[in-house]
Amino acid sequence: KVFSDPKTYSDELFSFLTTRIQMLAEGFMPALSLPADYRGDTMLLEPDAHNLVRVLEFMGRTYPDIAQKLYDDLKWMLAHVKETEIRSDDVKAQMVVRETEQAWEAPTISAGTARLTAMLAAHYALEMQDAEQPGLVVIEEPDTALNPGLLRKFVEQIRNYVEGEYPRQFIFTTHNPRFLDYFQPEEVRVVERDEQGLTTVKHIPDHIRKIWLDEYTLGEVWMTRSLGGLPE
């Protein structure tokens, strides 16, 4: 769009930034139940993902096709999950998980399952607003509390979102070399602070693929200090 009025441009930009960016902060942990009168946002996850249940409740009621895609993705990544739903009454709304090997509800929901659900919801919430508009999801340390065996599937699913029909971008931070193993060098940036206290952002050098990656994973190369980003 082209705007002749700077204020109109500023308002449009603010609206875009506040509705098309989902940000999950370090250590985010969703509440698995919320009071029925909780009035958190229904379209954007809060940085700590506290309002996940409210977002999922609204999504299931208003955009059931989108909610179903989210739950299908969750089942693909977590083989033990048979069904996920939000159960509501006059007192509270809560997330309920049924497991494949049980005829009853899972007695507890792990931190990894809750966080994974929130990360998928951050993506699908963008579809509720306007699927065709660009969207950005920023997540600090998404691998926290995830079983290491899930990391490959998680990265594959994120690539599906990025390479899908609509423009999406994800930015992750991590200190986990195992997580780094599942990315390509061109997908990674090394962020470090120099002796003067200035932060720099660098690409992975081209020679890393040629020299190292036939024998070592990207995470292993990082631990050799060949990429930077590790304290002395």
Secondary structure, 3 states (H helix, E strand, C coil): CCCCCHHHHHHHHHHHHHHCEEEECCCCCCCCEEECCCCCCCCCCCCCCCCHHHHHHHHHHHCHHHHHHHHHHHHHHCCCEEEEEEEECCCEEEEEEEECCCCCECCCCCHHHHHHHHHHHHHHHHHHHHCCCCEEEEEECCCCCCCHHHHHHHHHHHHHHHCCCCCEEEEEECCCHHHHCCCCHHHCEEEEECCCCCEEEEECCHHHHHHCCCCCCHHHHHHCCCCCCCCC
